[in-house]
Amino acid sequence: MTVTEQDITDYVGRVRAALADLPPQVRDELTEDLPEHLAEVAAEAGGSLTDRLGAPEAYALELRAAAGVGTAGGGRVRRLTRTVHRARDQIRILDRQLGPPLGYATAGEFVRLLRPGWWVLRAYLAAMFVTVATTGGTFGLLPRFGGELITGLVMLAGLVLVSVWLGRRSGGLRGWPRQALQIGNAVLVVFALMGLADLEDRAGYDFGYEQISVDGRYEHVRDVYVYDSEGRLVENARLFDQNGDPIRLGYPECPDPLDPTGNGNPLLRPYPYCPQGAPFAPRPPAVTPPAPGLPPLSTPAPTATPGPTGTPPAPTATAPPPAPTATAPPAPAAT
């Protein structure tokens, strides 16, 4: 589309009309170089002035933001205006240089084609942000809400609709709504980079064995604590299924006392990873009472031992013979 002199004049007139509330001197200084600048933009191929620079009213708002509403310093306003124009020129030059390698006249044309994809990606990142915030888990593959996959997918579908609606209307946003949207986009980009870094760290570990699949409802588990029938915490425990395959849940959040440098694979540590975080206070070890003892054996009486050679043994006292008992004479027989 060819930009004519009338188009430039109309654009300048609308910009000046949007700045009509400013003092005439300030308005003249803000738009002093605008016709020349628009002529340079018109010399470039593709699109009208509104397509390249936005609506005249939006352009006027940018001039206000650069110079400050009600600013009376003529030299300062002129310098700020020229700075804005130079920055725009540098951006357009870079835009034209990056376009041909991408197969387009400008990089902006290529980026505009990617906007619907970004709207969907933004909704996915928002759903994952809600998942991590509500479950305390790590950055996963599918969003969940409260640990439920179906609820997470419904939430994702709703966020996609909202993100597309915002994307189609973001060009008309001004003031704090536009700033809030930009801040939200920046937060989601940082969150995505952090999630990718976490996935990279976890993928770098060599488990040494093939993990079995675990139901998704256990993705929020961070540690496993095993108690015996007496309520005592079992340390250095390992879990296996019926086939002998190890079951791995959670991810260590505390350092390994046996590996202070952290060079080993933390996922090979036994359970619990962090004994100090046990949900129930472990009972002390049971004290086993000693077995009842047997009564002592009777001690035999000491026996006399012979003395040294040539010495007769000591005489032993003997009891005297019993005294004779008197007996009565037999009675005479009766005749």
Secondary structure, DSSP 8 states (H G I E B T S, - for coil): ----HHHHHHHHHHHHHHTTTS-HHHHHHHTTTHHHHHHHHHTSSSS-HHHHH--HHHHHHHHHHHH-TT---HHHHHHHHHHHHHHHHHHHHHHHHHHHHHTSSSHHHHHHHHHHHHHHHHHHHHHHHHHHHHH-----SS--BTTBHHHHHHHHHHHHHHHHHHHHHGGG--SHHHHHHHHHHHHHHHHHHHHHHHHHHHHT---SS------GGGTT-----EE-TTS-EE-SB--B-TTS-B-------S-BTTBTT--S-GGGS-B-S-GGG-SS---------------------------STT-------------------------
